[in-house]
Amino acid sequence: MTETKLINKIDFAPISIEDKELYESYLAAESLRGCEFSFANLYLWGRQSFAVVHNHIALFSQFNRRSVYPYPIGVGDKRAVIDSIIADSKARGISCRITGLSEEAREEIEEMYPGKFRFHSDEGSFDYVYDINDLADLVGKRYQAKRNHLNRFKEAFPSCKAEPICESNISMVREFANDWYASRLKENPDADYHMERAALEKAFRDYKRLGMEGLALISGDEVLGFTFASRLSFDTFDVHFEKALSEVQGSYAAINQALARYIRDKYPSVRYLDREEDMGLEGLRKAKLSYHPHHMVKKWWACLLEEGYDY
């Protein structure tokens, strides 16, 4: 994609798998970013578009039926690209909402446009980021319960192995995923898994091209769980999907630990696993906190006051 020269409306184009190398060349130079900036997440979930504007990647997305502009990616002065985003929102007749702001980015916008934006944060959107050694080793009293779950799992499935997902096993992992959703929908017919299933199906289809790393827990010819992750930055991997048999004690603890050990061994520079958001779900929040995150990635929205404040 060539750099856009439009003055008002940005020439956004849908993200395709072919854009991975270009996008990640910009992302690699960035500092801390949340999981929504992972190329895999942008490609897998919903309708995401981008353009190269003033030596930055500008993004255009939909979130909760609202048009939003994730904070632009690139090194250097962001004033020109944010001016272009403001102009684009006016040309489209929509509110200018900039999402995915770190604390540093929030301060940057306030410094560039003092008093022009109002800011909002939602705890349910914060990323849980863990020290990879904590998840791989589960050392100390605080992880005693996790170790107990793992021991029960190992006792029940002594021959179970964590195998990298590859051509020889991906079909059985996909079948496990289909059965997992069927089971959940039987329990709760009103549950909405449509977007997640569509994203996961794309992940299976484009597994290699996305550069995914995945593991499956396999005991004999039975899959007990699986997980997909991809690199978010030099020192962080993002965990996109994790499914296991909840009726099997310790299955989630087992796949969690197996991924941490696998990534640590294969990528020694990786220090953290980003296990993404809790979406305000109390049960998910409790589960994520039980693994004692190293830190949280706090995120902000910025809404241009000229357009009204409707986050």
N, C-alpha and C positions, 0 to 999 in steps of 0.2 A: 504494500500500500504506500502511495506517495503522500507527502505532507499536504494537508488540505490548505487551500488558499482562499476559501470562502470567508467573507467578512462577517456575516451574521450567522447564518445557519451552518452548523458543522456537518460535514458530509460523513456521517457515521455509517459504518458497514457492519453487518453481523459478524461475530467472531467465528472463524472456522479453524479446523485443526491445523491448517497450513499457516496460521498466524502465531503458532506457539513459539517458534524461535525468535521472531521479532518482538513479541510481547515480553518474553522472558529476558531479552537483552536489556530492556528498560527496567524490569522488575529487579534484576540482579544488582543494580546500582543503588537500590533503595534501602532505607533503614527499616525499622519495625513496621510491618504491615499485618493486617488481620487476614483471616482465612478467606474472606471474600475476594481477595486480590490474587489468589491462586489461579493460574491459568486453567487448571482442571475444573475448578468450581465455576469459573466464568463460562467455560465451554459446556459443562454438563447441565447447569441449572438455568432454566428460563430463557429469556430473550435478552442477550447481551450484545451491545454494539460498541465499536471503538473507532478512533481516528487518531492519526498523528498530528498534533497541533503544537506549534512552537516548541519542537523538540521534546514533547511529552506525549504520553498516551492519555487521551481523554476517553472516558467511558460513559456510556448511556445505558441505563438499565431500568427495570421495573421492580418495585418492591412494595408489597401490600397494595397493589393496584395504583401505585404512584410512580411517576417518572422521576428518576433520581440520577445524579451525576456522582459516581464514586470519585474520591479525591484523585486528581491526575497523577500519573506516575512519570517520574523523570527527575534528573538532577539539574539544579539551577533555579533561576527565578521563575516562580509560578504565576506571577501577576498577569502576564500576557495570556496564558492559557485559561486562567479563571475569568478574565475579562471576556474571552471567547465563549466560555460556558454561559456566562450571564447573558451575553448577546444571543446565544442559541436558545436559551430558555424563553427570552422575550419574543424571538422570531417564531417559536413554536406555540406561544401563548400559554406556557406552563410555569408553575412556580420553580424557582431555582433552589433545589435542594441538593446539597453536596454531602455525601455520606462517607462513612469509613474513615473519619478523621481521627488520628492519634492526638494525644495531648499536644504534641509538638505542632502538628498540622493545624489544630484549632487555634493555637497561639499565633501561628503564621498568618492565618486568614484574618484574625482580629487585628494584627499589626498592619496588614495591607489594606484592610477595609474597616477601620475603627468605627464601631457602632452600626455597621451596615448589616450584620448577620446576627441572628439569634441562634443559640446553641442548645442542643438537647442530647442527652445520653440515655441509653436504655440498658440496664444491667443484664437483661436477657440476651443481649447481642455481644457481650464481652467474651473473648476467647479464653479458654483455659489452656495454659501452656505449662508443660511439665518437663522437669529435668529428665532426660532420657535414662540416666543411671538409676533414678528413683524407680521408674517403671520397669526397668530391666532387672533390678536386683531386689526390690521390695525389702530393703534393710530397715531394721528398727521396729520398735514397739508399735508405731503408728500403722505399720503395714501387717501386723500380726493377723488380723482378720482376713486379709487378702491371701496371705500364705496358707492359712487354714483352708480357704476355698480351693486353692491350687492343689493342696495335698489330697482333698477329697476327689478332685477331678483326676489326678494322677492315679489314685487308687482304683477308680472306676474304669479308667481307660489307660492302662499301663503301656500299651503299644502305640498310643496316639502320637503323631508327629506333626510338626508345623512345617508345611511344604510351601515353597514359593509357587504362586499361581502362574501357570504356564499352559502351553497348548495341550499338554497331556491331561490336565485336570480341570481346565477352566469350564468345560461343559458340565461336569458334576457339581462344581461350585455354583454355576448359574442355576442348575436344577434345585440345589439347596436353597438359593435365594427365592426362587419361585414358591417352593414349599413353605418357606418362612413367612412370606406375605400371605399365602393362602391360609395358613394357620392363624395369623393375626386377624385377618378379615373374618374368619369363622367365629373368633372370639368377640370381635367388635365389627359388625358389618358396616357401621357408619364411619369407620376410620378412613382417613384420606391419605393414601399412600401414592397417589397418582404421580405427583412431581418427583418424589423420591425414586419410585420404580423407573420412571423415564430416565432420570439421571443415571441410575445404576445400570440400566440397559445400555446407555451410551458408553459408560465406563467399561463394560464387558466388550462392547463392539470395538472400541478404540483403545483398548488396554495398552498395547505396545506403543502406539503413536503418541499417547499421552505421557509415556514414560512412567506409568504407574508401577509402584511396588506393592505386591499383595502377598498375603499368606493365607493358607487354609489349614485348619485343624482336621487331620484325616486319621481315622482309626479303621484299619482294614479298608473296606470300600465305602465307608460312611464319612460324610463331611459333618463336622460338629460346629463349625464356625468359620468365618473368614473376615478379612479386613483389607481395605485398599488405602494407600497413602501416596502422596507425591511431594516433591521438594517444593517448599515455599520460599526458602532463602538459603544462604550458604550454611547456616547452622540450625535450620528448622525444617522438619517434615510436617505436613498437614495430613491428618487422618480423616479421610472422606467418608468411609463407610465401615461399619463394624456390626456384624450380625452373628449371633450364636444361639444355641438352644437354651433358652432361659430355664427350662425345666432340668437341665443338667447342671448341677452345682459346680461352680468354678469355671464354666466354659468361657464366660466373658473375661474373667481374670487371666485365663490361659492365653487367649488370643491377644489380649492387651500386652502381656509380658513378652510373648513370642515376637510380636512386631518390634517392640523396643529393642530386644536383643538382636534381631535380624538387622535392623537399620543401624544400630551402633556398630555391629561388626562390619557391615558393608560400606558404611560412610562414616569414618572416624571423626570427620569434622562436625558432624551433627550433634548438637548439645540438647536440643529440645524437640518435643512432639507437641504440636498444636492440635488439641482434640476438640476444637471449635466451640460452638455456643451451646447454651442450655435452652435457648428460646423461651425463657420464662417458665419452663416446665419444672415443677418442684421436684418430681422424682428424678429427672435428669440432672438437675442441679445438685441434689444430694449425692448421686452417683459420682459426678465429676469431682465434687469436693472431697469425697472419700479417698481419692488418690492424691490429695494434697498438692495442688498446682504450685509450681515455682513462681509464676506470676500470671496476671491477667492482662490481656490486651484490651484496654478501655477504648471505646469508640464513640465518636460524636457525630451528630448531624448538624449541618449549618443551613439555615433557611434565610434567604435574602428578605429583609424586612420590607422592602418596596413591594414585594409580591404577597405580603400577608404571611402570617405564621400558621402553617397547617402541617405539622410534622406527622 
